[in-house]
């Protein structure tokens, strides 16, 4: 029962981050803990809706008991992550010099949207309730320069196959910025990196390559081979020095 509750709470945070009004309402109707926090980053559904600028979702959450004072693991309240003046007013905050927030580095790394739906909606099976006027519902869109790109990254060949998610403002989407963020998140240095690979088989080389990345693109950071003059070496022995080897065709 506890596992199911955790799943539904995660679905509520995901639906709130995507602005999926139908699913937020359906999940709340199932008595999901509206103030539950993600165990990794401490974000609640209200943190996500506020950060992504989904005003209608924020209103629904507040009307159903969402707590505006809950802090994530970085001691940030939902209002601290918001740049939308209407939402800030709903949260009881006075908008002050909002534009200055666009220049800040990303404050968080989302970790739980592991397999985001392509249609921007959360599938909760039998709980789903569709309304014919769903796509006509008004939404609040943040300024284009605050539109973040979520990327999945990992180190190629690592014993840990899992990706982590990083969020990069599209207006700061350059090769050097991507390299810096990847190194910081993966705890490596730039001089260790041999290349950045867009899966399955494309090498990123310049800013224009990076700007073509799509949301939730999977990337691998390929590290230089140790003690080999920065060249890769495989584990196979050269046939020129081992005549007893057999080639299979």
Phi, psi and omega in degrees: 000320180294323179297316179298320179298318179297321179296314181294323177296320178294321177297323179295317178296320179295314180298323180292323180291331181269350182075026182277090186300316182303313185287326175300315181293320180294320180290320177299324178296340178269012178063035175291142178296106187290339182256014180296146184248142174295134186292337184276311185242354177078011181282142172258175177300323181292324174303312183294312182297322179292316182296320183273355175079027181269087187298319182295321178294320178301315180299316181297315181297315180296321179293343181248021170097015177296135184268119182283351186261355180293136180252145175279190184290350176256018179061035179253130172274165178308321181295331180291341183256002189257141176238006182265119184298325179295317180291321178301321177295320177298326181278000178083020180248153177263120180298125179227117175048054184298325184300333180294338181290337182293340185269357182280152174293154176303134185268353187207163175237110179293139186236350191252352179276068188292320181227075185295141178290140183289335183266010177071022180230151182261130180269112177242029173063234185293345180283346186292134175233122183260141176240138184296334183261019183303313184286350177268356181293140180290145176228158178252125183251132177289160176305148186303324184289348178257011179283114185268148176253125179263124180240148177256127183229152172202168176270127181297136177076008181287155176290343177259109185280353186286146172272154166244159183253137175234151183243124184237125175299133183299330181286350177248020187278089177230161182301314182297321178295316179299315179300315182298314182295316180299317181296319180295317183287325183266001177061047177230173178249156184298327182287352174274344188274126176274320177190164173252125184251126170275116184294141012269337192205035183240129180270131175272131185234334188210175184302319183295328176295317183292322182293342178274359180294144179255166181299136179066024174297140178266130181234147173240135176264112182269121182270153176292145178290136182291140173056041180219032179056038177063021177250150178281143174229143179265181185265006182266143181274144183294134180290340180291337180252355178228087187292344183275004179283155181242134177263130177257130180254000000 
